Amino acid sequence: MKNFALTILLTIFTLHLSAAVIRWPEDTLKCDTFVMKNGIELQVRIVGFAADTFIVQYCRDTRGSKIAPGQIQEIRYATGLVKNRRQIRREARQRRIEFQGPERLARIGLLQLLGIIPVGFASLYAGIWLALMGSGSSFILPILIFIIPPGYLLIKGISNLIKADKM
């Protein structure tokens, strides 16, 4: 029993000393890890954001770089938070909308609403042509062709105007 206790004590003491010798570089503890699409892992600090890129600084040296969100597979933050590709793209899209500003978003929404007129006439023409020439007795397809494109522009235009108003 004494030999067993002595063996356990010496093992714990040895492991404790060997763990004390391991030195973690302080820089990498505070760094985020970018896992790229090709499998490369980069130790970086996120310095800022541009419209479509992360502005990063590498941990091992002072070089800076820009990395597009489309190249990143996963981000592991130093705090332990992990974001997958879908979350990264969603946040990049939101930053791009905020970067564009509310004036540009309102202009896009207004153009979408004004685009209803020519798209409506074109889809009306296509719907009438299909109704008279090709569809026979079914009027469902011509009605859908007349309703869906202008309806999409109406919904997107109104939603862009509402987003611009909230910003």
Backbone as a printed PyTorch tensor [residue, N CA C, xyz], in Angstrom:
tensor([[[  0.8220,  -1.1920,   0.0000],
         [  0.0000,   0.0000,   0.0000],
         [  0.8700,   1.2620,   0.0000]],

        [[  1.9910,   1.2010,   0.7670],
         [  2.8870,   2.3490,   0.8030],
         [  3.5140,   2.5810,  -0.5670]],

        [[  3.8650,   1.4850,  -1.2380],
         [  4.4680,   1.6180,  -2.5780],
         [  3.4700,   2.2420,  -3.5640]],

        [[  2.2180,   1.8270,  -3.4700],
         [  1.1890,   2.3760,  -4.3690],
         [  0.9960,   3.8710,  -4.1230]],

        [[  0.9060,   4.2580,  -2.8440],
         [  0.7320,   5.6690,  -2.5070],
         [  1.9440,   6.4790,  -2.9280]],

        [[  3.1450,   5.9340,  -2.7450],
         [  4.3570,   6.6310,  -3.1390],
         [  4.4310,   6.7890,  -4.6640]],

        [[  4.0230,   5.7540,  -5.3840],
         [  4.0020,   5.8310,  -6.8520],
         [  3.0280,   6.8950,  -7.3360]],

        [[  1.8390,   6.9320,  -6.7650],
         [  0.8460,   7.9610,  -7.1360],
         [  1.3830,   9.3490,  -6.8260]],

        [[  1.9880,   9.5260,  -5.6440],
         [  2.5180,  10.8270,  -5.2470],
         [  3.6250,  11.2770,  -6.1860]],

        [[  4.5610,  10.3870,  -6.5250],
         [  5.6420,  10.7520,  -7.4360],
         [  5.1250,  11.0370,  -8.8430]],

        [[  4.1220,  10.3030,  -9.2900],
         [  3.5380,  10.5530, -10.6140],
         [  2.8810,  11.9280, -10.6620]],

        [[  2.1280,  12.2500,  -9.6520],
         [  1.4750,  13.5720,  -9.6060],
         [  2.5180,  14.6700,  -9.5580]],

        [[  3.5620,  14.4800,  -8.7310],
         [  4.6120,  15.4890,  -8.6220],
         [  5.3340,  15.6620,  -9.9580]],

        [[  5.6280,  14.5660, -10.6540],
         [  6.3170,  14.6270, -11.9460],
         [  5.4480,  15.3110, -13.0000]],

        [[  4.1820,  14.9410, -13.0440],
         [  3.2840,  15.5790, -14.0130],
         [  3.1160,  17.0590, -13.7140]],

        [[  3.0920,  17.4100, -12.4400],
         [  2.9520,  18.8220, -12.0710],
         [  4.1690,  19.6100, -12.5280]],

        [[  5.3600,  19.0750, -12.3340],
         [  6.5740,  19.7690, -12.7610],
         [  6.6560,  19.8600, -14.2830]],

        [[  6.2800,  18.7930, -14.9800],
         [  6.3470,  18.8410, -16.4370],
         [  5.3090,  19.8110, -17.0000]],

        [[  4.1670,  19.9280, -16.3380],
         [  3.1640,  20.8980, -16.7870],
         [  3.6140,  22.3180, -16.5080]],

        [[  4.4000,  22.5150, -15.4690],
         [  4.8990,  23.8470, -15.1550],
         [  5.9370,  24.3090, -16.1690]],

        [[  6.6130,  23.3650, -16.8100],
         [  7.6350,  23.7060, -17.7890],
         [  7.0210,  24.1610, -19.1080]],

        [[  5.8080,  23.6940, -19.4360],
         [  5.1660,  24.0590, -20.6940],
         [  4.8210,  25.5370, -20.6640]],

        [[  5.3090,  26.2610, -21.6550],
         [  5.0290,  27.6850, -21.7280],
         [  4.1680,  27.9550, -22.9480]],

        [[  3.0140,  28.5390, -22.7260],
         [  2.1610,  28.9360, -23.8290],
         [  2.5310,  30.3500, -24.2080]],

        [[  2.7270,  30.6060, -25.4790],
         [  2.9750,  31.9950, -25.8810],
         [  1.7610,  32.8540, -25.5400]],

        [[  2.0220,  33.9850, -24.9330],
         [  0.9210,  34.8330, -24.4810],
         [  0.1070,  35.3760, -25.6510]],

        [[  0.7810,  35.6070, -26.7680],
         [  0.0710,  36.1770, -27.9130],
         [ -0.9960,  35.2360, -28.4490]],

        [[ -0.7050,  33.9530, -28.5140],
         [ -1.6600,  33.0310, -29.1120],
         [ -2.8480,  32.7750, -28.2030]],

        [[ -2.7090,  33.0400, -26.9090],
         [ -3.8470,  32.8630, -26.0200],
         [ -4.9100,  33.9280, -26.2600]],

        [[ -4.4990,  35.0980, -26.7120],
         [ -5.4310,  36.1950, -26.9430],
         [ -5.8940,  36.2610, -28.3950]],

        [[ -5.4460,  35.3340, -29.2050],
         [ -5.7390,  35.3900, -30.6400],
         [ -6.9330,  34.5200, -31.0030]],

        [[ -7.5630,  34.9060, -32.0920],
         [ -8.6450,  34.1240, -32.6780],
         [ -8.0480,  33.1930, -33.7240]],

        [[ -8.7540,  32.1230, -34.0100],
         [ -8.2970,  31.1700, -35.0190],
         [ -9.2730,  31.1820, -36.1850]],

        [[ -8.7520,  31.4590, -37.3730],
         [ -9.5360,  31.3720, -38.5940],
         [ -9.2170,  30.0340, -39.2480]],

        [[-10.2260,  29.2180, -39.4760],
         [-10.0580,  27.9810, -40.2310],
         [-10.5360,  28.2830, -41.6460]],

        [[ -9.6100,  28.2160, -42.5760],
         [ -9.9190,  28.5750, -43.9570],
         [-10.5750,  27.3880, -44.6760]],

        [[-11.1060,  27.6470, -45.8660],
         [-11.7810,  26.5920, -46.6330],
         [-10.8290,  25.4710, -47.0320]],

        [[ -9.5490,  25.7970, -47.2250],
         [ -8.5820,  24.7730, -47.6190],
         [ -7.9640,  24.0570, -46.4250]],

        [[ -8.4230,  24.3510, -45.1980],
         [ -7.9740,  23.6380, -44.0160],
         [ -6.8790,  24.3280, -43.2270]],

        [[ -6.3330,  25.3990, -43.7080],
         [ -5.2660,  26.1130, -43.0130],
         [ -5.8590,  26.8610, -41.8230]],

        [[ -5.1760,  26.8080, -40.6900],
         [ -5.5990,  27.5380, -39.5020],
         [ -4.6740,  28.7260, -39.3030]],

        [[ -5.2460,  29.9030, -39.1630],
         [ -4.4730,  31.1260, -38.9710],
         [ -4.7510,  31.6830, -37.5810]],

        [[ -3.6820,  32.0400, -36.8600],
         [ -3.8120,  32.6950, -35.5650],
         [ -3.7710,  34.1980, -35.8120]],

        [[ -4.8930,  34.8700, -35.6350],
         [ -4.9930,  36.2920, -35.9460],
         [ -5.7860,  37.0240, -34.8630]],

        [[ -5.6370,  38.3320, -34.8660],
         [ -6.4830,  39.2140, -34.0780],
         [ -7.3100,  40.0390, -35.0520]],

        [[ -8.5960,  40.1350, -34.8120],
         [ -9.4470,  40.9440, -35.6800],
         [ -9.2780,  42.4040, -35.2580]],

        [[ -8.7570,  43.1990, -36.1910],
         [ -8.4920,  44.6070, -35.9070],
         [ -9.7030,  45.4540, -36.2650]],

        [[-10.3700,  45.1280, -37.3760],
         [-11.5110,  45.9080, -37.8170],
         [-12.2450,  45.1980, -38.9400]],

        [[-13.2660,  45.8890, -39.4380],
         [-14.0780,  45.3490, -40.5130],
         [-14.1750,  46.3760, -41.6200]],

        [[-14.0460,  45.9200, -42.8500],
         [-14.3550,  46.7550, -44.0040],
         [-15.7260,  46.2930, -44.5000]],

        [[-16.1170,  46.7390, -45.6690],
         [-17.4430,  46.3770, -46.1800],
         [-17.5770,  44.8740, -46.3660]],

        [[-16.5990,  44.2420, -46.9900],
         [-16.6930,  42.8130, -47.2880],
         [-15.5030,  42.0190, -46.7820]],

        [[-14.7100,  42.5560, -45.8600],
         [-13.5180,  41.8490, -45.4110],
         [-13.2980,  42.0330, -43.9130]],

        [[-12.5580,  41.0710, -43.3530],
         [-12.0380,  41.2000, -42.0030],
         [-10.6440,  41.8020, -42.1120]],

        [[-10.3410,  42.8100, -41.3270],
         [ -8.9870,  43.3470, -41.2690],
         [ -8.3350,  42.7120, -40.0460]],

        [[ -7.2850,  41.9220, -40.2790],
         [ -6.6840,  41.1340, -39.2120],
         [ -5.2020,  41.4480, -39.0870]],

        [[ -4.6620,  41.0990, -37.9210],
         [ -3.2280,  41.1860, -37.6780],
         [ -2.7780,  39.8180, -37.1970]],

        [[ -1.7410,  39.2780, -37.8110],
         [ -1.2440,  37.9610, -37.4370],
         [ -0.5860,  38.0390, -36.0700]],

        [[ -0.7190,  36.9710, -35.2820],
         [ -0.2200,  36.9750, -33.9080],
         [  1.2890,  36.8190, -33.8270]],

        [[  1.8800,  36.0750, -34.7180],
         [  3.3090,  35.8050, -34.6240],
         [  4.1650,  36.9760, -35.0910]],

        [[  3.6210,  37.8110, -35.9320],
         [  4.3220,  39.0130, -36.3620],
         [  3.3240,  40.1500, -36.4530]],

        [[  3.7720,  41.2950, -36.8850],
         [  2.9010,  42.4710, -36.8830],
         [  2.2620,  42.7350, -38.2390]],

        [[  2.3390,  41.7680, -39.1420],
         [  1.7380,  41.9700, -40.4630],
         [  0.2280,  42.0870, -40.3450]],

        [[ -0.3460,  42.8860, -41.2080],
         [ -1.7920,  42.9930, -41.3030],
         [ -2.2600,  42.4360, -42.6320]],

        [[ -3.5240,  42.0710, -42.6900],
         [ -4.0530,  41.4990, -43.9220],
         [ -5.5670,  41.6890, -43.9410]],

        [[ -6.1280,  41.4830, -45.1140],
         [ -7.5820,  41.4980, -45.2770],
         [ -8.0140,  40.1170, -45.7470]],

        [[ -9.0410,  39.5710, -45.0920],
         [ -9.5260,  38.2420, -45.4330],
         [-11.0160,  38.3280, -45.7210]],

        [[-11.4250,  37.8170, -46.8670],
         [-12.8360,  37.8330, -47.2520],
         [-13.5960,  36.7600, -46.4760]],

        [[-14.8440,  37.0310, -46.0830],
         [-15.6220,  36.0330, -45.3450],
         [-15.8890,  34.7620, -46.1440]],

        [[-15.8620,  34.8290, -47.4700],
         [-16.0890,  33.6540, -48.2900],
         [-14.9560,  32.6420, -48.2140]],

        [[-13.7760,  33.0660, -47.7680],
         [-12.6400,  32.1660, -47.6550],
         [-12.6020,  31.4450, -46.3130]],

        [[-13.4130,  31.8760, -45.3570],
         [-13.3430,  31.3590, -43.9940],
         [-14.3840,  30.2620, -43.7970]],

        [[-13.9490,  29.1420, -43.2510],
         [-14.8500,  28.0370, -42.9280],
         [-15.3940,  28.1750, -41.5080]],

        [[-14.5470,  28.6380, -40.5750],
         [-14.9510,  28.7040, -39.1790],
         [-14.0620,  29.7090, -38.4570]],

        [[-14.6340,  30.3900, -37.4650],
         [-13.8640,  31.2890, -36.6170],
         [-13.9870,  30.7900, -35.1880]],

        [[-12.8350,  30.5810, -34.5550],
         [-12.8070,  30.2310, -33.1310],
         [-12.2200,  31.4250, -32.3920]],

        [[-13.0610,  32.1140, -31.6580],
         [-12.6210,  33.2920, -30.9300],
         [-11.8470,  32.8870, -29.6790]],

        [[-11.0380,  33.8090, -29.1580],
         [-10.2480,  33.5430, -27.9550],
         [-11.1530,  33.3420, -26.7430]],

        [[-12.3550,  33.8610, -26.7910],
         [-13.2860,  33.7000, -25.6720],
         [-13.9290,  32.3190, -25.6410]],

        [[-13.7380,  31.5370, -26.7020],
         [-14.3180,  30.2040, -26.7690],
         [-15.5050,  30.1120, -27.7090]],

        [[-15.9970,  31.2540, -28.1960],
         [-17.1180,  31.2700, -29.1290],
         [-16.6620,  30.7590, -30.4920]],

        [[-17.4700,  29.9040, -31.0940],
         [-17.1610,  29.3460, -32.4100],
         [-18.2960,  29.7170, -33.3610]],

        [[-17.9310,  30.2800, -34.5180],
         [-18.9300,  30.6340, -35.5300],
         [-18.6560,  29.8430, -36.7900]],

        [[-19.7340,  29.2760, -37.3320],
         [-19.5850,  28.4970, -38.5570],
         [-19.7530,  29.4070, -39.7700]],

        [[-19.6630,  28.8050, -40.9320],
         [-19.6720,  29.5550, -42.1930],
         [-20.9530,  30.3460, -42.4070]],

        [[-22.0870,  29.7600, -42.0600],
         [-23.3780,  30.4290, -42.2460],
         [-23.4790,  31.6790, -41.3780]],

        [[-23.0520,  31.5870, -40.1240],
         [-23.1040,  32.7470, -39.2300],
         [-22.1560,  33.8480, -39.7030]],

        [[-20.9930,  33.4570, -40.2070],
         [-20.0260,  34.4420, -40.6990],
         [-20.6060,  35.1990, -41.8850]],

        [[-21.2140,  34.4800, -42.8200],
         [-21.7900,  35.1470, -44.0010],
         [-22.9680,  36.0390, -43.6310]],

        [[-23.7860,  35.5860, -42.6780],
         [-24.9280,  36.3940, -42.2450],
         [-24.4510,  37.7160, -41.6260]],

        [[-23.4360,  37.6450, -40.7720],
         [-22.9030,  38.8650, -40.1670],
         [-22.2330,  39.7640, -41.1980]],

        [[-21.5430,  39.1630, -42.1790],
         [-20.9080,  39.9610, -43.2300],
         [-21.9580,  40.6810, -44.0690]],

        [[-23.0690,  40.0010, -44.3480],
         [-24.1490,  40.6300, -45.1070],
         [-24.7450,  41.8020, -44.3180]],

        [[-24.9170,  41.6130, -43.0200],
         [-25.4650,  42.6840, -42.1840],
         [-24.5080,  43.8750, -42.1250]],

        [[-23.1930,  43.6040, -42.0000],
         [-22.2140,  44.6940, -41.9880],
         [-22.1940,  45.4270, -43.3190]],

        [[-22.3420,  44.6850, -44.4270],
         [-22.3530,  45.3120, -45.7540],
         [-23.5440,  46.2470, -45.8930]],

        [[-24.7030,  45.8320, -45.3710],
         [-25.8950,  46.6890, -45.4250],
         [-25.6690,  47.9380, -44.5860]],

        [[-25.0930,  47.7840, -43.3900],
         [-24.8290,  48.9410, -42.5410],
         [-23.7710,  49.8470, -43.1480]],

        [[-22.7870,  49.2480, -43.8330],
         [-21.7140,  50.0240, -44.4440],
         [-22.2250,  50.8580, -45.6130]],

        [[-23.2020,  50.3220, -46.3380],
         [-23.7500,  51.0420, -47.4870],
         [-24.4930,  52.2920, -47.0510]],

        [[-25.0830,  52.2620, -45.9070],
         [-25.7950,  53.4200, -45.4010],
         [-27.2590,  53.3940, -45.7730]],

        [[-28.0630,  54.0940, -44.9960],
         [-29.5040,  54.0880, -45.2340],
         [-29.9200,  54.7960, -46.5230]],

        [[-29.1320,  55.7830, -46.9570],
         [-29.5140,  56.5080, -48.1790],
         [-29.4610,  55.5890, -49.3970]],

        [[-28.3950,  54.7930, -49.4810],
         [-28.2720,  53.8880, -50.6240],
         [-29.3420,  52.8020, -50.5870]],

        [[-29.6260,  52.3010, -49.4010],
         [-30.6580,  51.2760, -49.2660],
         [-32.0300,  51.8470, -49.6320]],

        [[-32.2920,  53.0950, -49.2530],
         [-33.5610,  53.7250, -49.6100],
         [-33.6560,  53.9390, -51.1190]],

        [[-32.5270,  54.2920, -51.7610],
         [-32.5210,  54.4550, -53.2140],
         [-32.8190,  53.1390, -53.9170]],

        [[-32.2230,  52.0600, -53.4200],
         [-32.4720,  50.7370, -54.0130],
         [-33.9450,  50.3650, -53.8630]],

        [[-34.5230,  50.6190, -52.6690],
         [-35.9390,  50.3160, -52.4490],
         [-36.8420,  51.1260, -53.3610]],

        [[-36.5100,  52.4080, -53.5690],
         [-37.3090,  53.2600, -54.4550],
         [-37.2210,  52.7800, -55.9000]],

        [[-36.0220,  52.3960, -56.3330],
         [-35.8770,  51.8800, -57.6990],
         [-36.6290,  50.5580, -57.8820]],

        [[-36.6510,  49.7460, -56.8420],
         [-37.4170,  48.5060, -56.9360],
         [-38.9100,  48.8010, -57.0580]],

        [[-39.3830,  49.7740, -56.3200],
         [-40.8010,  50.1350, -56.4260],
         [-41.1180,  50.7380, -57.7900]],

        [[-40.2070,  51.5580, -58.3350],
         [-40.4310,  52.1190, -59.6660],
         [-40.3050,  51.0530, -60.7560]],

        [[-39.5190,  50.0090, -60.4740],
         [-39.3470,  48.9250, -61.4420],
         [-40.5760,  48.0610, -61.6000]],

        [[-41.5410,  48.2230, -60.7030],
         [-42.7770,  47.4470, -60.8110],
         [-43.5120,  47.7740, -62.1080]],

        [[-43.4480,  49.0320, -62.5340],
         [-44.2020,  49.4640, -63.7170],
         [-43.7250,  48.7430, -64.9840]],

        [[-42.4340,  48.8110, -65.3670],
         [-42.0430,  48.0990, -66.5970],
         [-42.1210,  46.5840, -66.4570]],

        [[-41.7940,  46.0710, -65.2830],
         [-41.8740,  44.6200, -65.0830],
         [-43.3320,  44.1710, -65.1400]],

        [[-44.2290,  44.9830, -64.6100],
         [-45.6530,  44.6570, -64.6590],
         [-46.1720,  44.6100, -66.0850]],

        [[-45.7660,  45.5970, -66.8990],
         [-46.2060,  45.5920, -68.2930],
         [-45.6210,  44.3990, -69.0620]],

        [[-44.3390,  44.0970, -68.8140],
         [-43.7150,  42.9720, -69.5070],
         [-44.3630,  41.6470, -69.0920]],

        [[-44.6370,  41.4920, -67.8080],
         [-45.2560,  40.2420, -67.3730],
         [-46.7200,  40.1640, -67.8150]],

        [[-47.4090,  41.3200, -67.9260],
         [-48.7680,  41.3290, -68.4520],
         [-48.7700,  40.8870, -69.9110]],

        [[-47.8190,  41.4030, -70.6770],
         [-47.7060,  41.0100, -72.0670],
         [-47.4230,  39.5210, -72.1960]],

        [[-46.4670,  39.0170, -71.3920],
         [-46.1390,  37.5860, -71.4370],
         [-47.3220,  36.7400, -70.9920]],

        [[-48.0510,  37.2040, -69.9790],
         [-49.2140,  36.4580, -69.5110],
         [-50.3190,  36.4050, -70.5540]],

        [[-50.5880,  37.5320, -71.2150],
         [-51.6150,  37.5540, -72.2660],
         [-51.1920,  36.6760, -73.4380]],

        [[-49.9160,  36.7580, -73.8070],
         [-49.4300,  35.9370, -74.9040],
         [-49.5860,  34.4530, -74.5840]],

        [[-49.2220,  34.0510, -73.3650],
         [-49.3800,  32.6480, -72.9770],
         [-50.8450,  32.2450, -72.9250]],

        [[-51.6950,  33.1530, -72.4630],
         [-53.1180,  32.8190, -72.3540],
         [-53.7370,  32.6190, -73.7330]],

        [[-53.3490,  33.4440, -74.6870],
         [-53.9480,  33.3550, -76.0100],
         [-53.2650,  32.3210, -76.9110]],

        [[-51.9610,  32.1280, -76.7250],
         [-51.2360,  31.2920, -77.6600],
         [-50.9550,  29.8860, -77.1530]],

        [[-50.5400,  29.7680, -75.8930],
         [-49.9820,  28.4870, -75.5350],
         [-50.6640,  27.7120, -74.4400]],

        [[-51.3820,  28.3230, -73.5730],
         [-51.8160,  27.5770, -72.3980],
         [-53.1470,  26.8670, -72.5960]],

        [[-53.8720,  27.1680, -73.6240],
         [-55.1570,  26.5060, -73.8470],
         [-56.2020,  27.0270, -72.8840]],

        [[-56.7800,  26.1540, -72.0980],
         [-57.8720,  26.5650, -71.2200],
         [-57.3910,  26.9600, -69.8270]],

        [[-56.1060,  26.7560, -69.5080],
         [-55.6070,  27.0610, -68.1720],
         [-55.1030,  28.4990, -68.1120]],

        [[-55.6090,  29.2500, -67.1570],
         [-55.1750,  30.6310, -66.9750],
         [-54.3190,  30.7960, -65.7200]],

        [[-53.9590,  29.6920, -65.0680],
         [-53.1780,  29.7930, -63.8280],
         [-51.7690,  30.2830, -64.1100]],

        [[-51.0980,  29.7210, -65.1120],
         [-49.7350,  30.1240, -65.4300],
         [-49.6580,  31.5890, -65.8680]],

        [[-50.5210,  32.0750, -66.7610],
         [-50.4470,  33.4980, -67.1090],
         [-50.7080,  34.4210, -65.9180]],

        [[-51.6000,  34.0230, -65.0330],
         [-51.8750,  34.8580, -63.8540],
         [-50.6520,  34.8820, -62.9390]],

        [[-50.0070,  33.7350, -62.7430],
         [-48.8050,  33.6970, -61.9150],
         [-47.6800,  34.5170, -62.5210]],

        [[-47.5350,  34.4500, -63.8440],
         [-46.5060,  35.2470, -64.5090],
         [-46.8040,  36.7370, -64.3400]],

        [[-48.0590,  37.1010, -64.3090],
         [-48.4220,  38.4990, -64.1340],
         [-48.2440,  38.9590, -62.6820]],

        [[-48.4030,  38.0810, -61.7040],
         [-48.4000,  38.4840, -60.2940],
         [-47.0180,  38.3670, -59.6350]],

        [[-46.2620,  37.3130, -59.8930],
         [-45.0520,  37.0350, -59.1140],
         [-43.9370,  38.0680, -59.3130]],

        [[-43.4940,  38.4240, -60.5280],
         [-42.3710,  39.3820, -60.6270],
         [-42.6700,  40.7610, -60.0310]],

        [[-43.8180,  41.3820, -60.3360],
         [-44.0640,  42.6760, -59.6930],
         [-44.2760,  42.5430, -58.1790]],

        [[-44.8550,  41.4270, -57.7570],
         [-45.0600,  41.2130, -56.3250],
         [-43.7460,  41.0980, -55.5780]],

        [[-42.7800,  40.4270, -56.1790],
         [-41.4590,  40.3040, -55.5640],
         [-40.8070,  41.6740, -55.4330]],

        [[-40.8570,  42.4610, -56.5010],
         [-40.2670,  43.8000, -56.4380],
         [-40.9700,  44.6750, -55.4070]],

        [[-42.2800,  44.5370, -55.2940],
         [-43.0330,  45.3060, -54.3040],
         [-42.5840,  44.9530, -52.8920]],

        [[-42.4850,  43.6690, -52.5980],
         [-42.1000,  43.2370, -51.2540],
         [-40.6690,  43.6530, -50.9330]],

        [[-39.7350,  43.4340, -51.8680],
         [-38.3410,  43.8090, -51.6240],
         [-38.1810,  45.3210, -51.4990]],

        [[-38.8770,  46.0860, -52.3250],
         [-38.7780,  47.5390, -52.2430],
         [-39.2760,  48.0700, -50.9120]],

        [[-40.4150,  47.5710, -50.4630],
         [-40.9590,  48.0260, -49.1770],
         [-40.0430,  47.6040, -48.0320]],

        [[-39.5230,  46.3730, -48.0750],
         [-38.6530,  45.9250, -46.9830],
         [-37.3450,  46.7340, -46.9500]],

        [[-36.7860,  47.0950, -48.1130],
         [-35.5870,  47.9260, -48.1230],
         [-35.8560,  49.3360, -47.6090]],

        [[-37.0250,  49.8760, -47.9370],
         [-37.3640,  51.1970, -47.3910],
         [-37.5430,  51.1440, -45.8780]],

        [[-38.1380,  50.0700, -45.3780],
         [-38.3170,  49.9340, -43.9270],
         [-36.9630,  49.7710, -43.2440]],

        [[-36.0480,  48.9570, -43.8270],
         [-34.7040,  48.8040, -43.2480],
         [-33.9600,  50.1270, -43.2320]],

        [[-34.0810,  50.9010, -44.3210],
         [-33.3980,  52.1970, -44.3850],
         [-33.9700,  53.1590, -43.3510]],

        [[-35.2580,  53.0740, -43.0960],
         [-35.8910,  53.9540, -42.1170],
         [-35.4620,  53.6080, -40.6950]],

        [[-35.2170,  52.3250, -40.4360],
         [-34.8060,  51.8910, -39.0940],
         [-33.3610,  52.2240, -38.7960]],

        [[-32.5490,  52.4000, -39.8400],
         [-31.1070,  52.6550, -39.6330],
         [-30.8450,  54.0740, -39.2000]]])
